[in-house]
Amino acid sequence: MSVSSPSHNPTPPPALSAFLRGVERRGAVLAELQAGDAGLGDAALAAAMAQFRGEAESLAMPAWPTRFWSLLLAQPQLRSRTAVALPIDVTDRLGELGSGPRAALLLRVAAGLSEDEGAAVLGVSQPSFRLALQRALPHHEDGRADPEAWQRLREQIHRRIKTLPTDRLVRLSAARDAVMRGPAPASASAATPVARPRPRWLMASLWVLLVTCVLALAASFVWPDLVTPWQRALGLEPGVKRVRVEPLPEGDEPAARYSPETALIAHRDFDLLADPQAQADARDLEFHSWYAAQQDAGVTEPTPPTDVPPVDAIAPSPAAGPPAGSETETESSDAP
C-alpha cells in the first residue's frame, strides 16, 4: 500500500478566486497610475496576489481588502513613479503629487475604499488620510477647489477600469490563474540534495596546517633570534634597524603656507577682530554687567551719605517772618 505525501499547494477556496477576480481591474489601474507605467503596475499586481494567496487562509474575509491593498502599495515597483513626458489626460498629472497623496486619492477613487478603510491600508489616522486626500484634489490657481477637474479625474479613472485592452486582460487573467495554481512542487531530487562524500585528504591537510602554525608560533617565543630564510630575504633580521633618523639642517626656515591676510581671515575670532566697537564693548563688559544689574534691581538714584541731617531737623532760615501772634517792633512803638 502506497502512502501519498501531503500536498504543499492545497487548493485555494473559491472565495479567494472570486475576490482576486473582483479586484483585478481596479488593482491594475491603481498600480498603473501609482507607478506611471502599465507594465510595472501589472508586475506589482501579480506579486501582491501571490503574497496575498499565502496569507488569505489565516485572515478573516472582512480583513481581505485592507490586507490586499496594503500588499499592493508596498510593492517595490510602486515606490517611484515614471515621469510622463507630455501630459495628455487628467490622470497623467498625478505624477505632480507626492506618493502619499496620490495613493490616498487612488484608494478612494480607483479602489473605491472609504476614508477609514483607506487610512487602515496606509496605516495612518483618519484625519491624516483626509488631509492627504485634500492635498491631492484638483485646485484652481488661487487655491480654491476645482469640482469640474475632480469630476473629470473620477470619470477618466473609472473609464480606464472599464475599458482595459483585451490583451492586457488576458495577461492579467493568466497571472491570476498562475497565482491560484501556486508554485510548481519541487522534485524529489531537488528537495533532497545529494550529499557529496568529503575527501579524506582534506581533513588531514587541515590538521597538518594547524599543527605547523602552532609550532611556528611557539618557536617564535622560544627562539626569538631565529631568522627564517624569508625574513633574511626581506631584511627583517634581528638587530637591523630599518628606520634612519637624521637631524634637519640648521638655518632652513619652513616655508609659509599662507599670507598674513589669509591667517587673519582664518582666525577663529575674525568676527571680533573685524569689529573694533565690539572689542571696546568686550573690554567694558564688567561695567556694563554691573550697570545692567543695578537697573534690574530698581536703583535709579544714589543713596545720600549718612552724615547729612534729616530735613525735619534743619532750622528755618532767619529771613522768614516772625511767627503768628508775636508783636512787631512797629506795634510796640505805636502803643499809647
Secondary structure, DSSP 8 states (H G I E B T S, - for coil): -------SS----HHHHHHHHHHHHHHHHHHHHHHT-HHHHHHHHHHHHHHHHHHHTTS-GGGHHHHHHHHHHTSGGGSS----SS--SSGGGGGGS-HHHHHHHHHHHTS---HHHHHHHHT--HHHHHHHHHHHS-B-TTS-B-HHHHHHHHHHHHHHHHT--HHHHHHHHHHHHHHHH-S----HHHHS-------HHHHHHHHHHHHHHHHHHHHHHH-TT---HHHHHHT--TT----------TT-----SS-HHHHHHT-TTHHHHT-HHHHHHHHTHHHHHHHHHHHHTT--S----TTS--GGGS---TTS---TT---HHHHHS--
